[in-house]
């Protein structure tokens, strides 16, 4: 109930706070959640470790543009390409980019996942992909989680029969865009951390697959690094 009230209040006010930033909200996009701040802070920590002068980042399933704006704010050299499928998300994201004066560093595109970047020649150039995808199963959204779509768009939540359909597609398609050593980070639903880690492991294209837990010890962020595209490592002499 508290989450519903928070969402309703955010829509009524027209804004919310995410990672210390004021974000505009609208009924066509999911209201940014406090739990997603863990994905944002994990991404910023990873950028510090990558030590890239001008990191190139993709925010996939950008929603209201909260992650793109927060990362650009706290990593002022970053260049970000954000993408979402629906008119509502793209419109709210672009409003937030303009609101924070970030149009020179964040470009918001519309399309079905990476299809939004067709023709931009981003393949093999991206240092980081952050993704907060829909991750609720169709069955749960019709059952115990049906209240979520009372106020917010169904597309922001539903992700196939197991809640992992978008994770599966991004794990596969991100390989074309990440450079070797680039990092892919996901937010995951409660109890999905091991399943998403398994997706990354089975792809054979990622390494150092890890999970980050929240303050309650629940795994909510999964990340991994892109392996070299040169094939299997040569045996040591």
C-alpha positions as a Markdown table, in Angstrom:
| # | Residue | x | y | z |
|---|---|---|---|---|
| 1 | Unk | 0.0 | 0.0 | 0.0 |
| 2 | Unk | 2.8 | 2.4 | 0.8 |
| 3 | Unk | 4.3 | 2.0 | -2.6 |
| 4 | Unk | 0.9 | 2.8 | -4.3 |
| 5 | Unk | 0.6 | 5.9 | -2.2 |
| 6 | Unk | 4.1 | 7.0 | -3.0 |
| 7 | Unk | 3.4 | 6.5 | -6.8 |
| 8 | Unk | 0.2 | 8.4 | -6.6 |
| 9 | Unk | 1.8 | 11.2 | -4.7 |
| 10 | Unk | 4.6 | 11.4 | -7.2 |
| 11 | Unk | 2.2 | 11.7 | -10.1 |
| 12 | Unk | 0.2 | 14.3 | -8.2 |
| 13 | Unk | 3.3 | 16.4 | -7.5 |
| 14 | Unk | 4.8 | 15.7 | -10.9 |
| 15 | Unk | 8.2 | 14.9 | -9.5 |
| 16 | Unk | 10.2 | 12.6 | -7.2 |
| 17 | Unk | 13.7 | 12.2 | -5.9 |
| 18 | Unk | 16.2 | 9.7 | -7.1 |
| 19 | Unk | 19.9 | 9.5 | -6.0 |
| 20 | Unk | 19.6 | 13.0 | -4.7 |
| 21 | Unk | 18.2 | 14.4 | -8.0 |
| 22 | Unk | 14.8 | 15.8 | -8.6 |
| 23 | Unk | 13.2 | 13.9 | -11.4 |
| 24 | Unk | 10.0 | 14.7 | -13.4 |
| 25 | Unk | 7.4 | 12.0 | -13.6 |
| 26 | Unk | 4.5 | 11.3 | -15.8 |
| 27 | Unk | 1.8 | 8.5 | -16.1 |
| 28 | Unk | 3.5 | 7.0 | -19.2 |
| 29 | Unk | 6.6 | 6.0 | -17.3 |
| 30 | Unk | 7.4 | 4.1 | -14.1 |
| 31 | Unk | 8.0 | 6.3 | -11.1 |
| 32 | Unk | 11.7 | 5.7 | -10.1 |
| 33 | Unk | 12.0 | 3.5 | -7.1 |
| 34 | Unk | 14.4 | 3.8 | -4.2 |
| 35 | Unk | 15.6 | 0.2 | -4.7 |
| 36 | Unk | 16.9 | 1.1 | -8.1 |
| 37 | Unk | 19.4 | 3.5 | -6.5 |
| 38 | Unk | 21.5 | 0.3 | -5.8 |
| 39 | Unk | 21.9 | -0.2 | -9.5 |
| 40 | Unk | 22.9 | 3.4 | -9.9 |
| 41 | Unk | 25.5 | 3.4 | -7.1 |
| 42 | Unk | 26.9 | 0.1 | -8.3 |
| 43 | Unk | 27.3 | 1.5 | -11.8 |
| 44 | Unk | 29.2 | 4.6 | -10.4 |
| 45 | Unk | 31.5 | 2.3 | -8.4 |
| 46 | Unk | 32.2 | 0.2 | -11.4 |
| 47 | Unk | 33.0 | 3.4 | -13.4 |
| 48 | Unk | 35.5 | 4.3 | -10.8 |
| 49 | Unk | 37.2 | 0.9 | -11.2 |
| 50 | Unk | 37.2 | 1.1 | -15.0 |
| 51 | Unk | 39.0 | 4.4 | -14.9 |
| 52 | Unk | 37.9 | 5.6 | -18.3 |
| 53 | Unk | 38.4 | 9.2 | -19.1 |
| 54 | Unk | 35.2 | 9.6 | -21.1 |
| 55 | Unk | 33.0 | 6.5 | -20.5 |
| 56 | Unk | 30.4 | 5.5 | -23.1 |
| 57 | Unk | 27.3 | 4.1 | -21.4 |
| 58 | Unk | 23.9 | 2.7 | -22.5 |
| 59 | Unk | 20.9 | 3.0 | -20.3 |
| 60 | Unk | 18.6 | 0.2 | -21.6 |
| 61 | Unk | 14.9 | 0.3 | -20.6 |
| 62 | Unk | 15.5 | 3.8 | -19.4 |
| 63 | Unk | 12.0 | 4.5 | -18.1 |
| 64 | Unk | 11.9 | 8.1 | -16.8 |
| 65 | Unk | 15.6 | 8.5 | -17.5 |
| 66 | Unk | 16.5 | 8.4 | -13.8 |
| 67 | Unk | 19.6 | 6.2 | -14.2 |
| 68 | Unk | 20.9 | 8.1 | -17.2 |
| 69 | Unk | 20.5 | 11.5 | -15.5 |
| 70 | Unk | 21.9 | 10.3 | -12.2 |
| 71 | Unk | 25.0 | 8.7 | -13.8 |
| 72 | Unk | 25.6 | 11.7 | -16.0 |
| 73 | Unk | 25.3 | 14.0 | -13.0 |
| 74 | Unk | 27.8 | 12.1 | -10.8 |
| 75 | Unk | 30.1 | 11.1 | -13.7 |
| 76 | Unk | 30.4 | 14.4 | -15.6 |
| 77 | Unk | 32.6 | 13.0 | -18.4 |
| 78 | Unk | 30.1 | 10.2 | -19.3 |
| 79 | Unk | 28.3 | 10.1 | -22.6 |
| 80 | Unk | 25.0 | 8.2 | -22.4 |
| 81 | Unk | 22.6 | 6.7 | -25.0 |
| 82 | Unk | 19.3 | 5.8 | -23.4 |
| 83 | Unk | 16.5 | 3.7 | -24.9 |
| 84 | Unk | 12.9 | 2.7 | -24.2 |
| 85 | Unk | 10.0 | 1.3 | -26.2 |
| 86 | Unk | 7.1 | 3.5 | -25.4 |
| 87 | Unk | 6.2 | 7.1 | -26.2 |
| 88 | Unk | 5.6 | 7.8 | -22.5 |
| 89 | Unk | 9.0 | 6.7 | -21.3 |
| 90 | Unk | 10.8 | 8.5 | -24.1 |
| 91 | Unk | 8.9 | 11.7 | -23.5 |
| 92 | Unk | 9.5 | 11.7 | -19.8 |
| 93 | Unk | 13.2 | 10.8 | -20.2 |
| 94 | Unk | 13.7 | 13.7 | -22.6 |
| 95 | Unk | 12.0 | 16.1 | -20.3 |
| 96 | Unk | 14.4 | 15.0 | -17.5 |
| 97 | Unk | 17.4 | 15.3 | -19.7 |
| 98 | Unk | 16.4 | 18.8 | -20.6 |
| 99 | Unk | 15.4 | 19.7 | -17.0 |
| 100 | Unk | 19.0 | 18.8 | -15.8 |
| 101 | Unk | 20.7 | 20.5 | -18.8 |
| 102 | Unk | 22.2 | 17.2 | -20.0 |
| 103 | Unk | 21.1 | 17.2 | -23.6 |
| 104 | Unk | 24.8 | 17.5 | -24.7 |
| 105 | Unk | 25.7 | 14.2 | -23.1 |
| 106 | Unk | 22.5 | 12.1 | -23.0 |
| 107 | Unk | 20.6 | 11.1 | -26.2 |
| 108 | Unk | 17.2 | 9.3 | -25.7 |
| 109 | Unk | 16.1 | 7.0 | -28.5 |
| 110 | Unk | 13.0 | 5.0 | -29.0 |
| 111 | Unk | 12.8 | 1.4 | -30.1 |
| 112 | Unk | 12.7 | -2.3 | -29.1 |
| 113 | Unk | 15.8 | -2.6 | -26.9 |
| 114 | Unk | 19.0 | -2.2 | -29.0 |
| 115 | Unk | 17.1 | -1.7 | -32.2 |
| 116 | Unk | 16.8 | 1.9 | -31.0 |
| 117 | Unk | 20.5 | 2.4 | -31.8 |
| 118 | Unk | 20.4 | 1.1 | -35.3 |
| 119 | Unk | 22.7 | 3.2 | -37.5 |
| 120 | Unk | 24.5 | 4.9 | -34.7 |
| 121 | Unk | 27.7 | 2.7 | -35.1 |
| 122 | Unk | 27.9 | 1.9 | -31.4 |
| 123 | Unk | 28.9 | -1.7 | -31.8 |
| 124 | Unk | 31.9 | -2.6 | -29.8 |
| 125 | Unk | 32.4 | 0.9 | -28.3 |
| 126 | Unk | 30.3 | 0.8 | -25.1 |
| 127 | Unk | 32.0 | 0.6 | -21.7 |
| 128 | Unk | 28.9 | 0.0 | -19.7 |
| 129 | Unk | 25.3 | -1.0 | -20.1 |
| 130 | Unk | 22.9 | -0.5 | -17.2 |
| 131 | Unk | 19.4 | -2.1 | -17.5 |
| 132 | Unk | 16.5 | -2.0 | -15.1 |
| 133 | Unk | 14.1 | -4.1 | -17.2 |
| 134 | Unk | 10.6 | -5.3 | -16.5 |
| 135 | Unk | 10.9 | -8.4 | -14.4 |
| 136 | Unk | 7.5 | -9.6 | -13.2 |
| 137 | Unk | 6.0 | -12.7 | -14.7 |
| 138 | Unk | 2.7 | -12.5 | -16.5 |
| 139 | Unk | 1.1 | -14.8 | -13.9 |
| 140 | Unk | 2.1 | -12.6 | -11.0 |
| 141 | Unk | 1.0 | -9.4 | -12.7 |
| 142 | Unk | -2.4 | -11.0 | -13.2 |
| 143 | Unk | -2.4 | -12.2 | -9.6 |
| 144 | Unk | -0.8 | -10.9 | -6.4 |
| 145 | Unk | 1.0 | -8.0 | -8.2 |
| 146 | Unk | -2.0 | -6.8 | -10.3 |
| 147 | Unk | -2.2 | -3.6 | -8.1 |
| 148 | Unk | 1.0 | -2.4 | -9.8 |
| 149 | Unk | -0.7 | -1.5 | -13.0 |
| 150 | Unk | -3.5 | 0.4 | -11.3 |
| 151 | Unk | -1.5 | 3.6 | -11.8 |
| 152 | Unk | 1.5 | 2.7 | -13.9 |
| 153 | Unk | 1.9 | 1.2 | -17.4 |
| 154 | Unk | 1.8 | -2.6 | -17.8 |
| 155 | Unk | 4.8 | -2.5 | -20.1 |
| 156 | Unk | 7.0 | -1.3 | -17.2 |
| 157 | Unk | 6.5 | -4.6 | -15.3 |
| 158 | Unk | 5.6 | -7.6 | -17.4 |
| 159 | Unk | 8.4 | -9.8 | -18.7 |
| 160 | Unk | 7.1 | -13.1 | -20.0 |
| 161 | Unk | 6.1 | -16.2 | -18.2 |
| 162 | Unk | 9.1 | -16.2 | -15.8 |
| 163 | Unk | 9.9 | -12.5 | -15.5 |
| 164 | Unk | 13.2 | -12.9 | -17.4 |
| 165 | Unk | 12.4 | -12.4 | -21.0 |
| 166 | Unk | 14.1 | -8.9 | -21.2 |
| 167 | Unk | 17.2 | -10.1 | -19.3 |
| 168 | Unk | 17.6 | -12.9 | -21.7 |
| 169 | Unk | 17.4 | -10.7 | -24.8 |
| 170 | Unk | 19.8 | -8.1 | -23.3 |
| 171 | Unk | 22.4 | -10.7 | -22.2 |
| 172 | Unk | 22.5 | -11.9 | -25.9 |
| 173 | Unk | 22.3 | -8.5 | -27.7 |
| 174 | Unk | 24.6 | -6.6 | -25.4 |
| 175 | Unk | 27.5 | -8.7 | -26.7 |
| 176 | Unk | 27.4 | -6.7 | -29.9 |
| 177 | Unk | 27.8 | -3.4 | -28.2 |
| 178 | Unk | 30.1 | -3.9 | -25.2 |
| 179 | Unk | 33.8 | -3.6 | -25.8 |
| 180 | Unk | 36.0 | -6.3 | -24.2 |
| 181 | Unk | 36.2 | -5.6 | -20.5 |
| 182 | Unk | 33.0 | -3.6 | -20.6 |
| 183 | Unk | 30.4 | -4.2 | -17.9 |
| 184 | Unk | 26.7 | -5.2 | -18.1 |
| 185 | Unk | 24.6 | -4.4 | -15.0 |
| 186 | Unk | 21.0 | -5.5 | -14.3 |
| 187 | Unk | 18.4 | -4.8 | -11.6 |
| 188 | Unk | 16.7 | -8.1 | -10.8 |
| 189 | Unk | 13.6 | -9.0 | -8.9 |
| 190 | Unk | 13.6 | -10.7 | -5.5 |
| 191 | Unk | 14.9 | -14.2 | -5.9 |
| 192 | Unk | 16.0 | -13.7 | -9.5 |
| 193 | Unk | 19.7 | -13.1 | -8.9 |
| 194 | Unk | 20.8 | -16.7 | -9.3 |
| 195 | Unk | 18.7 | -17.1 | -12.5 |
| 196 | Unk | 20.2 | -14.0 | -14.1 |
| 197 | Unk | 23.7 | -15.1 | -13.0 |
| 198 | Unk | 23.0 | -18.4 | -14.7 |
| 199 | Unk | 22.0 | -16.6 | -17.9 |
| 200 | Unk | 25.3 | -14.7 | -18.0 |
| 201 | Unk | 27.3 | -17.8 | -17.2 |
| 202 | Unk | 25.6 | -19.9 | -19.9 |
| 203 | Unk | 26.2 | -17.3 | -22.6 |
| 204 | Unk | 30.0 | -18.0 | -22.3 |
| 205 | Unk | 30.6 | -14.4 | -23.3 |
| 206 | Unk | 30.9 | -12.8 | -19.8 |
| 207 | Unk | 33.2 | -13.3 | -16.8 |
| 208 | Unk | 33.4 | -12.3 | -13.2 |
| 209 | Unk | 29.6 | -12.6 | -12.8 |
| 210 | Unk | 28.7 | -11.1 | -9.4 |
| 211 | Unk | 25.7 | -10.1 | -7.3 |
| 212 | Unk | 25.2 | -7.0 | -5.1 |
| 213 | Unk | 22.8 | -7.3 | -2.2 |
| 214 | Unk | 20.7 | -4.6 | -0.6 |
| 215 | Unk | 20.8 | -3.7 | 3.1 |
| 216 | Unk | 18.5 | -6.7 | 3.8 |
| 217 | Unk | 20.9 | -9.1 | 2.1 |
| 218 | Unk | 18.7 | -9.6 | -0.9 |
| 219 | Unk | 20.5 | -9.8 | -4.3 |
| 220 | Unk | 19.1 | -7.0 | -6.4 |
| 221 | Unk | 21.9 | -6.2 | -8.8 |
| 222 | Unk | 23.8 | -8.6 | -11.1 |
| 223 | Unk | 26.7 | -7.6 | -13.2 |
| 224 | Unk | 29.4 | -9.2 | -15.3 |
| 225 | Unk | 32.3 | -8.2 | -17.6 |
| 226 | Unk | 32.5 | -8.8 | -21.3 |
| 227 | Unk | 35.2 | -11.3 | -22.3 |
| 228 | Unk | 37.6 | -10.7 | -25.1 |
| 229 | Unk | 36.1 | -11.5 | -28.6 |
| 230 | Unk | 39.3 | -13.1 | -29.7 |
| 231 | Unk | 38.1 | -16.5 | -28.7 |
| 232 | Unk | 39.4 | -19.0 | -26.1 |
| 233 | Unk | 42.6 | -18.1 | -24.3 |
| 234 | Unk | 45.7 | -19.6 | -25.8 |
| 235 | Unk | 47.4 | -22.2 | -23.5 |
| 236 | Unk | 50.3 | -21.0 | -21.5 |
| 237 | Unk | 53.7 | -22.0 | -22.8 |
